[in-house]
């Protein structure tokens, strides 16, 4: 896959009670003063804001979006504690990480390069669960959950925006969430595109490195990058976000 013709820059945006939260920002290549692009929040996996998430933000920028990937672990205290607190917030459905995402959304929407009326979100694994629930409380035009958590009760998604969902058929932990999400969104009458990639496992969009990622390939989640599923997902992202936010795929 050719690398997107853009890069990310490190930024900080204000959050409650801290010096600001680290994030990666990517703007569309060829941006000119006066241009106003739709925006998208890119919400990371358990691994945090890494090069893989930066490359996803850059690819969004290549599609015509101002993409912001916040580091939800950039809070005072040991990293493992920050990770545990972030997961607890996701399980609860409220707390610091949701507030931080809203701060990120507001900061992105206020930038001169961004049309603040056209903001979406996408998340991966842990981030997919956040992107799905965040869309219930924030004025988003579209959101995407990639192999993330889905509430058991459809009422938890009442009021959400259009939803894109992608799951791996070989992922024995999250794969079955696709049917739950499809059922909820159909019941609620929400525009959606939910797809299961039969031959893909968990984290099929991400090129994660390291021992834990390699071990995950042999576990029940079958963690591995799957190029065919990833590229088909990017085609669907371009079309779905383009339709609802007016990016390059519109």
Secondary structure in CASP SS format (residue, H / E / C, confidence):
PFRMAT SS
TARGET T0000
AUTHOR 0000-0000-0000
METHOD secondary structure of the structure
MODEL  1
X C 1.00
X C 1.00
X C 1.00
X C 1.00
X C 1.00
X C 1.00
X C 1.00
X C 1.00
X E 1.00
X E 1.00
X E 1.00
X E 1.00
X E 1.00
X C 1.00
X C 1.00
X C 1.00
X C 1.00
X C 1.00
X C 1.00
X C 1.00
X E 1.00
X E 1.00
X E 1.00
X E 1.00
X E 1.00
X E 1.00
X C 1.00
X C 1.00
X C 1.00
X C 1.00
X C 1.00
X C 1.00
X C 1.00
X C 1.00
X C 1.00
X C 1.00
X E 1.00
X E 1.00
X E 1.00
X E 1.00
X E 1.00
X E 1.00
X E 1.00
X C 1.00
X C 1.00
X C 1.00
X C 1.00
X C 1.00
X C 1.00
X C 1.00
X H 1.00
X H 1.00
X H 1.00
X H 1.00
X H 1.00
X H 1.00
X H 1.00
X H 1.00
X H 1.00
X H 1.00
X H 1.00
X H 1.00
X C 1.00
X C 1.00
X E 1.00
X E 1.00
X E 1.00
X E 1.00
X E 1.00
X E 1.00
X C 1.00
X C 1.00
X C 1.00
X C 1.00
X C 1.00
X C 1.00
X C 1.00
X C 1.00
X H 1.00
X H 1.00
X H 1.00
X H 1.00
X H 1.00
X H 1.00
X H 1.00
X H 1.00
X H 1.00
X H 1.00
X H 1.00
X H 1.00
X H 1.00
X H 1.00
X C 1.00
X C 1.00
X C 1.00
X H 1.00
X H 1.00
X H 1.00
X H 1.00
X H 1.00
X H 1.00
X H 1.00
X H 1.00
X H 1.00
X H 1.00
X H 1.00
X H 1.00
X H 1.00
X H 1.00
X H 1.00
X C 1.00
X C 1.00
X C 1.00
X E 1.00
X E 1.00
X E 1.00
X E 1.00
X E 1.00
X E 1.00
X E 1.00
X E 1.00
X E 1.00
X E 1.00
X E 1.00
X C 1.00
X H 1.00
X H 1.00
X H 1.00
X H 1.00
X H 1.00
X H 1.00
X H 1.00
X H 1.00
X H 1.00
X H 1.00
X H 1.00
X H 1.00
X C 1.00
X C 1.00
X C 1.00
X C 1.00
X E 1.00
X E 1.00
X E 1.00
X E 1.00
X E 1.00
X C 1.00
X C 1.00
X C 1.00
X C 1.00
X C 1.00
X C 1.00
X C 1.00
X H 1.00
X H 1.00
X H 1.00
X H 1.00
X C 1.00
X C 1.00
X C 1.00
X C 1.00
X E 1.00
X E 1.00
X E 1.00
X E 1.00
X E 1.00
X E 1.00
X E 1.00
X C 1.00
X C 1.00
X C 1.00
X C 1.00
X C 1.00
X C 1.00
X C 1.00
X C 1.00
X H 1.00
X H 1.00
X H 1.00
X H 1.00
X H 1.00
X H 1.00
X H 1.00
X H 1.00
X H 1.00
X H 1.00
X H 1.00
X H 1.00
X C 1.00
X C 1.00
X C 1.00
X E 1.00
X E 1.00
X E 1.00
X E 1.00
X E 1.00
X E 1.00
X C 1.00
X C 1.00
X C 1.00
X C 1.00
X C 1.00
X C 1.00
X C 1.00
X C 1.00
X C 1.00
X C 1.00
X C 1.00
X C 1.00
X C 1.00
X H 1.00
X H 1.00
X H 1.00
X H 1.00
X H 1.00
X H 1.00
X C 1.00
X C 1.00
X C 1.00
X C 1.00
X C 1.00
X C 1.00
X C 1.00
X C 1.00
X C 1.00
X C 1.00
X H 1.00
X H 1.00
X H 1.00
X H 1.00
X H 1.00
X H 1.00
X H 1.00
X H 1.00
X H 1.00
X H 1.00
X H 1.00
X H 1.00
X H 1.00
X H 1.00
X H 1.00
X H 1.00
X H 1.00
X H 1.00
X H 1.00
X C 1.00
X C 1.00
X C 1.00
X C 1.00
X C 1.00
END
